[in-house]
């Protein structure tokens, strides 16, 4: 059990807390978010403290570990902390602390004059209320930036009558003596601090370990958060905007500490993280090029499992320029993983297992030659749902055949079809409405074996027609080629094959092609 001394509650007076901030003993690290409070929230906090209401606690981390970059508080400069001096970093409550420091120092030197002006709040003794200094019209007021500094306050007091002075004295006492609850974490490992940090959600916005890692690795030349954001932007340009920060962090973990749990990154040497980020940028670019160029996959949502990107990234990190034999290995892995739905259960263990095999590929071995799993039983008989893993695996397979337009014979533009990834780009070869009219239930009609690629415009043109009718509109000279690319059986070329027989024969063709991809990596 963790020692209770590692988490210490305290209730310093507000004046003492702000003095600690001014001395540089309390800092807001770079991983915290920018100041986002509204003017109404500022006034509400001040009024609550004045009236002695609870305003929540602060969570601090007391450590000698140097976070290389901290933001000033609300734009106001803070002193450098002496070397090896324990500093309290705010993990939760930075908006409240920034507000209070800003309000009572709004006349100080600042790098953000606009924010300092927002902090310039006054107390109106006659009304016993608070207001922004520009919102006060002809009423007596006292700026809050004077009340905690005795020298400034003594200069201001002669301006007020006795009743106003009494209220100002009460105001000053209320703020100086307000006990602010603080919970301080001490003697915790980076991973423990990270875990606590991730569980904080008082603002309703989940926090991630990326913020802590950014603070630990920051330098003038490197900002991890900016690096991640820039990488996400570059992936958007490639049509891979669905890759998110969480997946990138798992990739980074796989490259730097042999884990796919991003929490493990907090124990990685900062220099290793910097180098890992450089490697990730190169490897993921190659991985996307591989998916688009070699496998015709134009969008990450098209992958049966997005986590499949981790092994591909590791492949290109360890083999930047693979030869033909190595490329064949990663293709075999791709199809073995996709068409068996390998990652549907026990994903983390299996991903780590596959990463070990990819290391062997980099060492000149061929581990995926020894694996010959079968296409998952009833993969193609599964219900057609565009976002299901089975449907995505089947569509990846069909994309390899360079599908062609039913009405023109031209090659389907997989770039637009797969990048948009919308249901109108896929077609029930035996339309559902046609089958329903002939007594075939929806669940029997709506299966993967009945699906092919088709542009939205052609889908509308064919609509719910009897296949025996719309097959006649397929260009005769290109019909064989079109049907081969769609894996439509020869026996069904006239569209008059009973639906059950059509599904049986087409499923056989899909399985045959799928098994070849699993065994050979290519068609």
Secondary structure, 3 states (H helix, E strand, C coil): CCCHHHEEEEEEEHHHHHHHHHCCCEEEECCCCCCCCCHHHHHHHHHHHHCCCCCCCEEEEEECCCCCCEECECCECCCCCCCCCCEEEEEECHHHHHHHHHHHCCCCCECCHHHHHHCCEEEECCCCEEEEHHHCCCCCCEEHHHCCCHHHHHHHHCCCCHHHHHHHHHHHHHHHHCEEEEEEECCCCHHHHHHHHHHCCCCCCCCCHHHHHHHHHCECCECHHHHHHHHHHHHHHCCCCCCCHHHHHHHHHHHHCCCCCHHHHHHCCHHHHHHHHHHHHHHHHHHHHHHHHCCCCCCHHHCCCCCHHHHHHHHHHHCCCCCHHHHHHHHHHHHHHHHCCHHHCCHHHHHHHHHHHHHHHHCCCCHHHHCCCCCCCCCCCCECCCCCHHHHHHHHHHHCCCCECCCCCCECCHHHHHHHCCHHHEEECCCHHHHHHCCCCHHHHCEHHHEEECCHHHHHHHCCCCHHHHHHHCCHHHHHHHHHHCCCCHHHCCCCCCHHHHHHHHHHHHHHHHHHHHHHCCC
